[in-house]
Amino acid sequence: MTGGADDRQLIGDLSREVVGRLAPWELPLFEPHSRAYFANPDGVAPDEGDKARSLGFDAGQAVALITPVVLPVVAEVVGFVTREVLKSAREESPALIGDLVRRLFKGFRPAAGAEGPVVPLEPPPLTRKQLARVREIAFEKARRLELPEDRAALLADALVGGLATAGD
């Protein structure tokens, strides 16, 4: 991704949606975590003890929050998907560019009814292999940020599910 305002908006919107689906009771925490994350995206997420103490629990009583982990996980997944789309665009660009150029000159060609390939308006869906990689990236990032395994799996599955059903 380019790191611009559009990227921030996409990452923020996707993250808020994931929190709303997986832990709606954490939505009041989302905005402060979002501001903190975007102020320092490379910052280290607080450890479980810090999170627990900030909520008034002892470290042993902590319930793992998804909110502090969602933004960096989604950012990493968006980065991967962006790289995959760019790779696909590089492979498809010559044919698409050729088709666009032919369309520009269609007034000079006889109307045979065959316009050639149509430029797709929707991005192609991710392949099973790409979706598996998204899950792996999301799960590994969540675990590195100390989200418990079951919550990391839930987060990874939610992201893959959203990508797999996009456009349905």
MDAnalysis code that builds the backbone (N, CA, C; Angstrom):
import MDAnalysis as mda
import numpy as np

u = mda.Universe.empty(504, n_residues=168, atom_resindex=np.repeat(np.arange(168), 3), trajectory=True)
u.add_TopologyAttr("name", ["N", "CA", "C"] * 168)
u.add_TopologyAttr("resid", np.arange(1, 169))
u.add_TopologyAttr("resname", ["MET", "THR", "GLY", "GLY", "ALA", "ASP", "ASP", "ARG", "GLN", "LEU", "ILE", "GLY", "ASP", "LEU", "SER", "ARG", "GLU", "VAL", "VAL", "GLY", "ARG", "LEU", "ALA", "PRO", "TRP", "GLU", "LEU", "PRO", "LEU", "PHE", "GLU", "PRO", "HIS", "SER", "ARG", "ALA", "TYR", "PHE", "ALA", "ASN", "PRO", "ASP", "GLY", "VAL", "ALA", "PRO", "ASP", "GLU", "GLY", "ASP", "LYS", "ALA", "ARG", "SER", "LEU", "GLY", "PHE", "ASP", "ALA", "GLY", "GLN", "ALA", "VAL", "ALA", "LEU", "ILE", "THR", "PRO", "VAL", "VAL", "LEU", "PRO", "VAL", "VAL", "ALA", "GLU", "VAL", "VAL", "GLY", "PHE", "VAL", "THR", "ARG", "GLU", "VAL", "LEU", "LYS", "SER", "ALA", "ARG", "GLU", "GLU", "SER", "PRO", "ALA", "LEU", "ILE", "GLY", "ASP", "LEU", "VAL", "ARG", "ARG", "LEU", "PHE", "LYS", "GLY", "PHE", "ARG", "PRO", "ALA", "ALA", "GLY", "ALA", "GLU", "GLY", "PRO", "VAL", "VAL", "PRO", "LEU", "GLU", "PRO", "PRO", "PRO", "LEU", "THR", "ARG", "LYS", "GLN", "LEU", "ALA", "ARG", "VAL", "ARG", "GLU", "ILE", "ALA", "PHE", "GLU", "LYS", "ALA", "ARG", "ARG", "LEU", "GLU", "LEU", "PRO", "GLU", "ASP", "ARG", "ALA", "ALA", "LEU", "LEU", "ALA", "ASP", "ALA", "LEU", "VAL", "GLY", "GLY", "LEU", "ALA", "THR", "ALA", "GLY", "ASP"])
u.atoms.positions = np.array([
    [0.848, -1.169, 0.000],
    [0.000, 0.000, 0.000],
    [0.892, 1.229, 0.000],
    [0.275, 2.332, -0.248],
    [1.062, 3.540, -0.381],
    [1.249, 4.277, 0.926],
    [0.488, 3.917, 1.941],
    [0.624, 4.559, 3.235],
    [-0.144, 5.859, 3.347],
    [-0.994, 6.166, 2.360],
    [-1.726, 7.424, 2.357],
    [-3.033, 7.355, 3.135],
    [-3.795, 8.437, 3.005],
    [-5.065, 8.556, 3.719],
    [-6.050, 7.475, 3.289],
    [-6.026, 7.093, 1.993],
    [-6.926, 6.030, 1.535],
    [-6.609, 4.717, 2.237],
    [-5.321, 4.443, 2.410],
    [-4.905, 3.221, 3.094],
    [-5.389, 3.229, 4.543],
    [-5.181, 4.347, 5.204],
    [-5.631, 4.475, 6.597],
    [-7.131, 4.257, 6.690],
    [-7.871, 4.854, 5.762],
    [-9.327, 4.729, 5.773],
    [-9.741, 3.273, 5.579],
    [-9.140, 2.597, 4.606],
    [-9.465, 1.198, 4.345],
    [-9.135, 0.325, 5.544],
    [-7.947, 0.485, 6.072],
    [-7.529, -0.315, 7.230],
    [-8.438, -0.036, 8.425],
    [-8.741, 1.225, 8.662],
    [-9.625, 1.577, 9.769],
    [-11.026, 1.021, 9.596],
    [-11.590, 1.170, 8.394],
    [-12.948, 0.677, 8.142],
    [-13.036, -0.843, 8.274],
    [-12.072, -1.545, 7.663],
    [-12.077, -3.011, 7.758],
    [-11.902, -3.465, 9.201],
    [-11.012, -2.816, 9.912],
    [-10.753, -3.187, 11.302],
    [-11.992, -2.968, 12.169],
    [-12.643, -1.840, 11.989],
    [-13.860, -1.540, 12.760],
    [-14.928, -2.591, 12.474],
    [-15.056, -2.985, 11.205],
    [-16.048, -3.996, 10.836],
    [-15.733, -5.341, 11.497],
    [-14.461, -5.715, 11.509],
    [-14.065, -6.982, 12.130],
    [-14.342, -6.952, 13.630],
    [-13.994, -5.852, 14.283],
    [-14.270, -5.736, 15.720],
    [-15.772, -5.810, 15.961],
    [-16.548, -5.135, 15.119],
    [-18.003, -5.164, 15.261],
    [-18.582, -6.557, 15.126],
    [-17.973, -7.380, 14.282],
    [-18.449, -8.764, 14.099],
    [-17.979, -9.686, 15.214],
    [-16.704, -9.555, 15.599],
    [-16.123, -10.513, 16.537],
    [-16.274, -10.114, 17.998],
    [-16.250, -8.829, 18.272],
    [-16.287, -8.362, 19.660],
    [-16.984, -7.004, 19.736],
    [-18.288, -6.964, 19.448],
    [-18.975, -5.676, 19.400],
    [-18.895, -4.896, 20.711],
    [-18.736, -5.584, 21.816],
    [-18.603, -4.919, 23.115],
    [-17.297, -4.134, 23.223],
    [-16.360, -4.378, 22.295],
    [-15.094, -3.640, 22.296],
    [-15.134, -2.388, 21.415],
    [-16.221, -2.149, 20.701],
    [-16.277, -0.992, 19.796],
    [-15.982, 0.338, 20.486],
    [-16.394, 0.558, 21.743],
    [-16.022, 1.828, 22.385],
    [-14.508, 2.009, 22.530],
    [-13.751, 0.924, 22.508],
    [-12.293, 0.999, 22.614],
    [-11.624, 1.233, 21.261],
    [-12.401, 1.062, 20.173],
    [-11.790, 1.075, 18.850],
    [-11.163, 2.417, 18.486],
    [-11.884, 3.502, 18.652],
    [-11.357, 4.811, 18.231],
    [-10.060, 5.181, 18.943],
    [-9.971, 5.042, 20.287],
    [-8.685, 5.376, 20.921],
    [-7.537, 4.481, 20.433],
    [-7.820, 3.190, 20.245],
    [-6.777, 2.285, 19.738],
    [-6.407, 2.646, 18.304],
    [-7.396, 3.028, 17.516],
    [-7.151, 3.403, 16.131],
    [-6.257, 4.642, 16.054],
    [-6.582, 5.658, 16.841],
    [-5.752, 6.872, 16.843],
    [-4.318, 6.545, 17.262],
    [-4.184, 5.737, 18.308],
    [-2.846, 5.375, 18.791],
    [-2.084, 4.576, 17.731],
    [-2.764, 3.654, 17.082],
    [-2.102, 2.832, 16.060],
    [-1.616, 3.706, 14.902],
    [-2.492, 4.555, 14.375],
    [-2.101, 5.358, 13.213],
    [-1.075, 6.426, 13.572],
    [-1.014, 6.819, 14.831],
    [0.027, 7.753, 15.266],
    [1.394, 7.076, 15.256],
    [1.411, 5.756, 15.480],
    [2.666, 5.012, 15.515],
    [2.410, 3.569, 15.077],
    [2.208, 3.343, 13.763],
    [1.883, 1.990, 13.280],
    [2.955, 0.949, 13.577],
    [4.186, 1.383, 13.740],
    [5.258, 0.426, 14.008],
    [5.463, 0.186, 15.493],
    [4.674, 0.863, 16.315],
    [4.790, 0.705, 17.764],
    [4.444, -0.711, 18.189],
    [4.970, -1.105, 19.303],
    [4.725, -2.443, 19.821],
    [3.406, -2.431, 20.567],
    [2.569, -3.420, 20.306],
    [1.299, -3.549, 21.019],
    [1.596, -3.838, 22.483],
    [0.774, -3.303, 23.381],
    [1.003, -3.569, 24.795],
    [0.872, -5.052, 25.085],
    [1.636, -5.513, 26.084],
    [1.522, -6.931, 26.412],
    [0.242, -7.160, 27.205],
    [-0.087, -8.424, 27.398],
    [-1.330, -8.776, 28.065],
    [-1.428, -8.165, 29.454],
    [-0.344, -8.105, 30.180],
    [-0.371, -7.537, 31.525],
    [-0.742, -6.070, 31.496],
    [-0.177, -5.323, 30.541],
    [-0.520, -3.910, 30.412],
    [-1.988, -3.743, 30.064],
    [-2.488, -4.572, 29.129],
    [-3.891, -4.480, 28.754],
    [-4.781, -4.787, 29.951],
    [-4.422, -5.815, 30.684],
    [-5.240, -6.217, 31.816],
    [-5.241, -5.141, 32.891],
    [-4.057, -4.603, 33.188],
    [-3.987, -3.565, 34.217],
    [-4.775, -2.333, 33.797],
    [-4.756, -2.008, 32.512],
    [-5.500, -0.833, 32.058],
    [-6.998, -1.038, 32.199],
    [-7.429, -2.287, 32.263],
    [-8.843, -2.591, 32.455],
    [-9.178, -2.898, 33.905],
    [-8.192, -2.852, 34.791],
    [-8.435, -3.083, 36.201],
    [-8.366, -4.544, 36.625],
    [-7.733, -5.385, 35.835],
    [-7.585, -6.803, 36.166],
    [-6.136, -7.101, 36.513],
    [-5.936, -8.190, 37.239],
    [-4.597, -8.740, 37.364],
    [-4.286, -9.446, 36.055],
    [-3.016, -9.625, 35.759],
    [-2.639, -10.263, 34.489],
    [-3.273, -11.631, 34.341],
    [-3.440, -12.362, 35.404],
    [-4.021, -13.702, 35.323],
    [-5.500, -13.683, 34.993],
    [-6.171, -12.545, 35.201],
    [-7.602, -12.450, 34.947],
    [-7.909, -11.865, 33.567],
    [-6.919, -11.525, 32.836],
    [-7.134, -10.803, 31.580],
    [-7.899, -11.636, 30.567],
    [-8.815, -10.977, 29.897],
    [-9.495, -11.542, 28.750],
    [-8.870, -10.855, 27.548],
    [-8.357, -11.640, 26.615],
    [-7.649, -11.063, 25.474],
    [-8.591, -10.210, 24.639],
    [-8.182, -8.983, 24.406],
    [-8.946, -8.076, 23.562],
    [-8.482, -8.221, 22.111],
    [-9.430, -8.152, 21.219],
    [-9.109, -8.207, 19.795],
    [-8.757, -6.818, 19.280],
    [-9.398, -5.799, 19.831],
    [-9.251, -4.435, 19.312],
    [-7.803, -3.983, 19.134],
    [-6.902, -4.157, 20.113],
    [-5.534, -3.661, 19.911],
    [-4.754, -4.407, 18.824],
    [-5.221, -5.583, 18.469],
    [-4.496, -6.423, 17.522],
    [-5.046, -6.298, 16.105],
    [-6.318, -5.943, 15.978],
    [-6.976, -5.933, 14.672],
    [-6.290, -5.002, 13.677],
    [-5.984, -3.783, 14.080],
    [-5.411, -2.823, 13.132],
    [-4.101, -3.304, 12.512],
    [-3.109, -3.734, 13.296],
    [-1.881, -4.205, 12.646],
    [-2.084, -5.475, 11.827],
    [-2.996, -6.338, 12.241],
    [-3.264, -7.558, 11.462],
    [-3.903, -7.181, 10.127],
    [-4.914, -6.324, 10.166],
    [-5.580, -5.904, 8.932],
    [-4.594, -5.163, 8.031],
    [-3.748, -4.321, 8.591],
    [-2.755, -3.606, 7.784],
    [-1.844, -4.589, 7.053],
    [-1.428, -5.630, 7.732],
    [-0.556, -6.615, 7.090],
    [-1.298, -7.377, 5.993],
    [-2.555, -7.737, 6.244],
    [-3.359, -8.442, 5.247],
    [-3.623, -7.538, 4.039],
    [-3.963, -6.276, 4.271],
    [-4.203, -5.339, 3.169],
    [-2.924, -5.180, 2.336],
    [-1.784, -5.122, 2.994],
    [-0.520, -5.044, 2.271],
    [-0.300, -6.250, 1.376],
    [-0.576, -7.442, 1.890],
    [-0.424, -8.664, 1.091],
    [-1.376, -8.650, -0.103],
    [-2.645, -8.338, 0.141],
    [-3.624, -8.335, -0.944],
    [-3.231, -7.290, -1.995],
    [-2.753, -6.141, -1.557],
    [-2.303, -5.106, -2.497],
    [-1.175, -5.629, -3.378],
    [-0.215, -6.303, -2.762],
    [0.899, -6.858, -3.547],
    [0.396, -7.905, -4.547],
    [-0.578, -8.716, -4.154],
    [-1.130, -9.731, -5.058],
    [-1.870, -9.072, -6.228],
    [-2.626, -8.024, -5.947],
    [-3.345, -7.316, -7.007],
    [-2.351, -6.656, -7.965],
    [-1.302, -6.058, -7.419],
    [-0.279, -5.444, -8.274],
    [0.389, -6.486, -9.174],
    [0.676, -7.644, -8.589],
    [1.283, -8.724, -9.365],
    [0.346, -9.142, -10.499],
    [-0.922, -9.296, -10.191],
    [-1.912, -9.669, -11.194],
    [-2.045, -8.582, -12.253],
    [-2.039, -7.325, -11.812],
    [-2.167, -6.213, -12.760],
    [-0.987, -6.185, -13.730],
    [0.212, -6.474, -13.209],
    [1.388, -6.502, -14.090],
    [1.234, -7.578, -15.155],
    [0.660, -8.718, -14.773],
    [0.492, -9.818, -15.723],
    [-0.623, -9.519, -16.721],
    [-1.678, -8.851, -16.266],
    [-2.836, -8.594, -17.108],
    [-2.733, -7.288, -17.894],
    [-1.861, -6.372, -17.465],
    [-1.815, -5.031, -18.055],
    [-1.651, -5.008, -19.563],
    [-0.744, -5.768, -20.162],
    [-0.586, -5.658, -21.620],
    [-1.888, -5.941, -22.371],
    [-2.623, -6.952, -21.967],
    [-3.880, -7.270, -22.650],
    [-4.929, -6.196, -22.396],
    [-5.004, -5.719, -21.180],
    [-5.985, -4.676, -20.862],
    [-5.667, -3.383, -21.582],
    [-4.414, -3.013, -21.613],
    [-4.013, -1.780, -22.295],
    [-4.306, -1.904, -23.791],
    [-3.972, -3.051, -24.357],
    [-4.264, -3.272, -25.777],
    [-5.752, -3.166, -26.065],
    [-6.574, -3.722, -25.191],
    [-8.015, -3.652, -25.364],
    [-8.507, -2.211, -25.271],
    [-7.993, -1.457, -24.305],
    [-8.394, -0.054, -24.170],
    [-7.994, 0.753, -25.410],
    [-6.800, 0.510, -25.936],
    [-6.345, 1.225, -27.140],
    [-7.256, 0.864, -28.313],
    [-7.574, -0.415, -28.473],
    [-8.479, -0.826, -29.561],
    [-9.832, -0.131, -29.418],
    [-10.339, -0.012, -28.199],
    [-11.629, 0.645, -27.971],
    [-11.566, 2.125, -28.352],
    [-10.424, 2.753, -28.132],
    [-10.288, 4.152, -28.509],
    [-10.423, 4.332, -30.023],
    [-9.981, 3.328, -30.770],
    [-10.010, 3.407, -32.226],
    [-11.179, 2.660, -32.839],
    [-12.190, 2.322, -32.054],
    [-13.282, 1.509, -32.585],
    [-14.052, 2.228, -33.687],
    [-14.025, 3.565, -33.711],
    [-14.704, 4.301, -34.770],
    [-14.062, 4.103, -36.127],
    [-12.811, 3.637, -36.141],
    [-12.099, 3.415, -37.397],
    [-12.192, 1.975, -37.878],
    [-12.796, 1.132, -37.066],
    [-12.887, -0.283, -37.437],
    [-14.297, -0.600, -37.882],
    [-14.429, -1.544, -38.800],
    [-15.779, -1.935, -39.202],
    [-16.492, -2.594, -38.014],
    [-17.772, -2.343, -37.893],
    [-18.562, -2.912, -36.802],
    [-18.852, -4.366, -37.108],
    [-18.025, -5.238, -36.593],
    [-18.200, -6.671, -36.816],
    [-18.922, -7.313, -35.644],
    [-19.184, -6.544, -34.623],
    [-19.867, -7.093, -33.464],
    [-18.924, -7.718, -32.460],
    [-17.704, -8.000, -32.886],
    [-16.736, -8.605, -31.961],
    [-15.813, -7.514, -31.443],
    [-16.001, -7.137, -30.236],
    [-15.200, -6.075, -29.631],
    [-13.933, -6.602, -28.976],
    [-13.774, -7.888, -28.900],
    [-12.618, -8.445, -28.197],
    [-12.909, -8.576, -26.716],
    [-11.882, -8.780, -25.933],
    [-12.091, -8.984, -24.502],
    [-12.629, -7.715, -23.840],
    [-13.451, -7.908, -22.854],
    [-14.032, -6.797, -22.111],
    [-13.170, -6.526, -20.886],
    [-12.900, -5.258, -20.627],
    [-12.121, -4.884, -19.448],
    [-12.986, -5.158, -18.221],
    [-12.505, -5.990, -17.310],
    [-13.321, -6.316, -16.143],
    [-13.497, -5.094, -15.234],
    [-14.708, -4.944, -14.709],
    [-14.985, -3.843, -13.799],
    [-14.752, -4.243, -12.352],
    [-14.817, -5.504, -12.071],
    [-14.619, -6.022, -10.720],
    [-13.289, -6.756, -10.645],
    [-12.604, -6.640, -9.505],
    [-11.363, -7.419, -9.383],
    [-11.694, -8.898, -9.310],
    [-10.810, -9.726, -9.832],
    [-11.068, -11.162, -9.725],
    [-10.957, -11.597, -8.264],
    [-11.699, -12.618, -7.885],
    [-11.601, -13.082, -6.500],
    [-10.219, -13.671, -6.231],
    [-9.842, -13.664, -4.973],
    [-8.573, -14.289, -4.604],
    [-8.685, -15.797, -4.775],
    [-7.576, -16.412, -5.122],
    [-7.550, -17.867, -5.271],
    [-7.549, -18.523, -3.890],
    [-7.799, -19.815, -3.864],
    [-7.742, -20.558, -2.589],
    [-6.357, -20.436, -1.954],
    [-5.342, -20.488, -2.788],
    [-3.972, -20.370, -2.293],
    [-3.751, -18.989, -1.670],
    [-4.242, -17.948, -2.318],
    [-4.099, -16.595, -1.776],
    [-4.885, -16.442, -0.470],
    [-6.088, -16.992, -0.430],
    [-6.894, -16.926, 0.799],
    [-6.211, -17.684, 1.939],
    [-5.609, -18.821, 1.615],
    [-4.878, -19.578, 2.640],
    [-3.702, -18.757, 3.155],
    [-3.048, -18.053, 2.261],
    [-1.917, -17.203, 2.672],
    [-2.399, -16.031, 3.528],
    [-3.548, -15.448, 3.183],
    [-4.126, -14.376, 4.001],
    [-4.377, -14.890, 5.410],
    [-4.946, -16.090, 5.533],
    [-5.224, -16.644, 6.853],
    [-3.934, -16.844, 7.634],
    [-2.941, -17.374, 6.951],
    [-1.639, -17.607, 7.585],
    [-1.025, -16.292, 8.072],
    [-1.044, -15.274, 7.227],
    [-0.483, -13.972, 7.590],
    [-1.224, -13.395, 8.794],
    [-2.544, -13.412, 8.734],
    [-3.350, -12.839, 9.820],
    [-3.126, -13.598, 11.128],
    [-3.133, -14.913, 11.059],
    [-2.960, -15.724, 12.262],
    [-1.576, -15.493, 12.874],
    [-0.534, -15.539, 12.033],
    [0.836, -15.355, 12.539],
    [1.030, -13.969, 13.143],
    [0.499, -12.946, 12.500],
    [0.637, -11.586, 13.027],
    [-0.098, -11.459, 14.366],
    [-1.292, -11.997, 14.451],
    [-2.056, -11.945, 15.704],
    [-1.331, -12.685, 16.822],
    [-0.734, -13.801, 16.517],
    [0.016, -14.565, 17.532],
    [1.268, -13.796, 17.960],
    [1.957, -13.154, 16.995],
    [3.129, -12.340, 17.353],
    [2.737, -11.190, 18.279],
    [1.505, -10.729, 18.151],
    [1.003, -9.663, 19.010],
    [0.353, -10.225, 20.279],
    [0.597, -11.493, 20.520],
    [0.205, -12.190, 21.751],
    [-1.290, -12.397, 21.920],
    [-2.026, -12.416, 20.826],
    [-3.430, -12.789, 20.909],
    [-3.479, -14.307, 21.080],
    [-4.279, -14.809, 22.017],
    [-4.349, -16.270, 22.210],
    [-4.730, -16.980, 20.910],
    [-4.294, -18.212, 20.801],
    [-4.453, -18.982, 19.572],
    [-5.894, -19.033, 19.082],
    [-6.841, -19.273, 19.976],
    [-8.236, -19.382, 19.546],
    [-8.763, -18.053, 19.004],
    [-8.386, -16.940, 19.626],
    [-8.826, -15.618, 19.164],
    [-8.096, -15.243, 17.868],
    [-6.837, -15.633, 17.745],
    [-6.089, -15.375, 16.517],
    [-6.721, -16.128, 15.342],
    [-7.138, -17.360, 15.590],
    [-7.787, -18.157, 14.544],
    [-9.120, -17.525, 14.147],
    [-9.878, -17.058, 15.136],
    [-11.157, -16.410, 14.869],
    [-10.963, -15.150, 14.019],
    [-9.979, -14.358, 14.358],
    [-9.673, -13.142, 13.610],
    [-9.249, -13.481, 12.179],
    [-8.356, -14.445, 12.032],
    [-7.885, -14.850, 10.704],
    [-9.041, -15.380, 9.857],
    [-9.897, -16.193, 10.462],
    [-11.043, -16.741, 9.732],
    [-12.021, -15.643, 9.308],
    [-12.210, -14.641, 10.167],
    [-13.112, -13.541, 9.827],
    [-12.589, -12.761, 8.627],
    [-11.297, -12.519, 8.587],
    [-10.714, -11.790, 7.464],
    [-10.823, -12.588, 6.167],
    [-10.529, -13.872, 6.237],
    [-10.627, -14.717, 5.040],
    [-12.079, -14.820, 4.592],
    [-12.977, -14.979, 5.545],
    [-14.396, -15.063, 5.203],
    [-14.883, -13.808, 4.493],
    [-14.449, -12.651, 4.978],
    [-14.835, -11.398, 4.337],
    [-14.302, -11.284, 2.925],
    [-13.083, -11.739, 2.713],
    [-12.494, -11.700, 1.374],
    [-13.149, -12.727, 0.441],
    [-13.427, -13.905, 0.979],
    [-13.986, -14.973, 0.167],
    [-15.402, -14.651, -0.290],
    [-16.133, -13.887, 0.509],
    [-17.525, -13.568, 0.155],
    [-17.693, -12.184, -0.432],
    [-16.598, -11.465, -0.630],
    [-16.685, -10.125, -1.223],
    [-17.326, -10.228, -2.599],
    [-18.291, -9.375, -2.822],
    [-18.953, -9.376, -4.109],
    [-20.145, -10.310, -4.186],
    [-20.374, -11.099, -3.162],
    [-21.554, -11.990, -3.150],
    [-22.806, -11.222, -2.827],
])
